[in-house]
Amino acid sequence: MKKLAFIPLMLVAFSGMAADDVNWSAIENAVTTAKSSGKKFILVDLYTDWCGWCKKMDEGALKDANVLTILHSDFTPVKFNAENPNPVTFNGKSYGFNKSGQRGANQLALDLGSTAGKLGYPTLVVLDANGNKLQSFPGFKDAETLTAILRYFQTGSYTKMDFQQFQSGQ
C-alpha cells in the first residue's frame, strides 16, 4: 500500500518537468542561448498581460505536440511583454519604453513586431540565431498555422518563397 501511495507523489513531483512546455528564454540572452545550443532561429512571442488572444495562443498552439517538437529542435523561444516599461538590452543596444496614450510599448517590441507602423498582440517574430529579424506574424495563430510558420523556417523555405506560397504548397 505504501508503494501505491508513492506513485501519485512521484507523478506530481515530475509533472512540472514535462516536455510539453515551452522553455522560454529571456530576450537579453536569446542570441547567446541560440548560439550555445546550436539553434538556427529565435521565436519571439510579443504579448501583453491584458491580451486575451495571447492567453488563448499560450493555452492552445503553444501546447501542441507538433509545435513543441519543432520549437525544441530548431528554435530558441522568447516571451517578451511588449509593454515592459524597463529598459531592455538586445544585441548590444538598449531599448526603452515609449509612452503612447494610456499605454505604450517597449521600443524593441515596436522595432521587431510592427507591421505597416502598427503593433498588435500577439505577434510572433522569427529572428536568425544572430538576432536579425526575418519576419513577423501579427495576430492569433492556431496550432496548424504556427506549425506551418515554424516549418517554413525549419526547412529553409523562407529563403526561396514567401509564406503564402509555402502555405499554399507552391
C-alpha positions in Angstrom: 0.0 0.0 0.0 2.8 2.4 0.8 4.3 1.8 -2.7 1.0 2.7 -4.3 0.8 5.9 -2.4 4.3 6.8 -3.5 3.4 6.6 -7.3 1.0 9.6 -7.3 3.5 11.7 -5.4 6.2 10.9 -8.0 3.7 11.9 -10.8 3.0 15.2 -9.1 6.7 15.9 -8.5 7.7 15.2 -12.1 4.7 16.8 -13.8 6.3 20.2 -13.8 9.2 18.9 -15.8 7.2 17.6 -18.8 8.5 18.0 -22.3 5.1 19.5 -23.2 6.1 23.0 -22.0 8.0 25.8 -23.8 11.3 26.6 -22.1 11.2 30.4 -22.6 14.5 32.4 -22.7 14.9 36.0 -21.8 15.2 38.4 -24.7 18.5 39.6 -23.3 20.0 36.1 -23.5 18.3 34.9 -26.7 21.3 35.2 -29.1 23.7 33.6 -26.7 21.3 30.8 -25.9 20.6 30.2 -29.6 24.3 30.0 -30.5 25.3 27.9 -27.5 22.5 25.4 -28.1 23.0 25.2 -31.9 19.5 26.6 -32.6 19.1 28.2 -36.0 16.3 30.6 -35.1 14.8 32.7 -32.3 11.0 32.8 -32.0 9.8 35.9 -30.1 6.3 35.9 -28.8 5.2 39.6 -28.2 2.4 39.7 -25.8 0.7 41.9 -23.1 -0.8 40.9 -19.8 -4.3 42.0 -20.8 -4.3 40.3 -24.2 -7.0 37.5 -24.3 -5.8 36.1 -27.7 -2.2 35.9 -26.3 -3.5 33.7 -23.5 -5.5 31.6 -25.9 -2.4 31.0 -28.0 -0.5 30.1 -24.9 -3.1 27.5 -23.9 -3.6 26.1 -27.4 -1.0 26.4 -30.1 2.0 26.7 -27.7 1.0 23.4 -26.0 0.6 21.5 -29.3 2.9 18.5 -29.7 3.9 19.3 -33.3 4.7 22.9 -32.4 6.7 21.8 -29.3 8.7 19.3 -31.3 9.8 21.9 -33.9 10.4 24.5 -31.2 12.6 22.2 -29.2 14.7 21.2 -32.2 15.5 24.4 -34.0 14.2 27.5 -32.1 15.1 29.4 -29.0 11.7 30.6 -27.8 11.4 34.1 -26.1 8.3 35.5 -24.5 8.5 39.3 -24.3 5.9 41.6 -22.7 5.7 44.4 -25.3 4.5 46.8 -22.6 7.6 46.2 -20.4 8.4 49.6 -19.0 12.0 48.7 -18.1 15.0 49.2 -20.4 16.0 46.1 -22.3 19.3 45.3 -23.9 19.3 43.2 -27.0 22.2 42.6 -29.3 24.2 45.4 -27.7 21.5 48.0 -28.0 19.3 49.4 -25.2 15.6 49.8 -25.8 13.4 52.0 -23.6 9.6 52.4 -23.1 7.6 54.6 -25.5 4.5 56.0 -23.8 1.6 56.4 -26.2 -1.8 57.4 -24.9 -2.8 55.4 -21.8 -0.4 52.6 -22.8 2.8 52.3 -24.7 5.3 49.8 -25.8 9.0 48.9 -25.4 10.9 50.2 -28.4 12.3 46.6 -29.0 8.7 45.3 -29.4 7.9 48.2 -31.8 11.1 47.5 -33.9 10.6 43.8 -34.1 6.8 43.4 -34.4 5.4 46.5 -36.1 3.8 45.8 -39.5 2.8 48.9 -41.5 3.6 51.1 -38.5 1.2 49.2 -36.2 1.9 46.7 -33.4 -0.8 44.2 -32.5 -0.9 41.4 -30.0 0.0 38.6 -30.1 2.7 39.0 -32.7 5.3 36.3 -33.4 8.7 37.3 -34.7 11.3 35.0 -36.2 14.9 36.0 -35.9 18.0 34.2 -37.1 20.5 33.0 -34.5 22.3 36.3 -34.6 19.2 38.2 -33.7 18.4 39.6 -37.1 14.7 39.9 -37.9 13.5 37.6 -40.6 9.7 38.1 -40.5 6.9 39.0 -38.1 3.4 37.4 -38.0 0.8 39.5 -36.3 -2.3 38.1 -34.7 -3.5 34.9 -33.1 -2.2 31.6 -34.6 -3.8 28.2 -34.2 -1.6 25.1 -33.9 -1.8 24.3 -37.6 -0.7 27.8 -38.7 2.0 28.0 -36.1 3.3 24.6 -37.2 3.4 25.9 -40.8 5.3 29.0 -39.8 7.9 27.0 -37.9 8.3 24.5 -40.7 8.6 27.4 -43.2 11.8 28.4 -41.4 13.0 25.0 -40.3 13.0 23.7 -44.0 14.7 26.9 -45.3 11.8 27.7 -47.5 11.8 31.3 -46.2 14.9 31.8 -48.5 13.0 30.7 -51.6 9.4 31.9 -51.3 7.1 34.0 -49.2 5.0 32.4 -46.5 1.7 32.4 -48.5 3.4 30.5 -51.3 4.7 28.0 -48.8 1.4 27.6 -47.1 -0.4 27.0 -50.5 2.2 24.4 -51.5 3.6 26.3 -54.5 
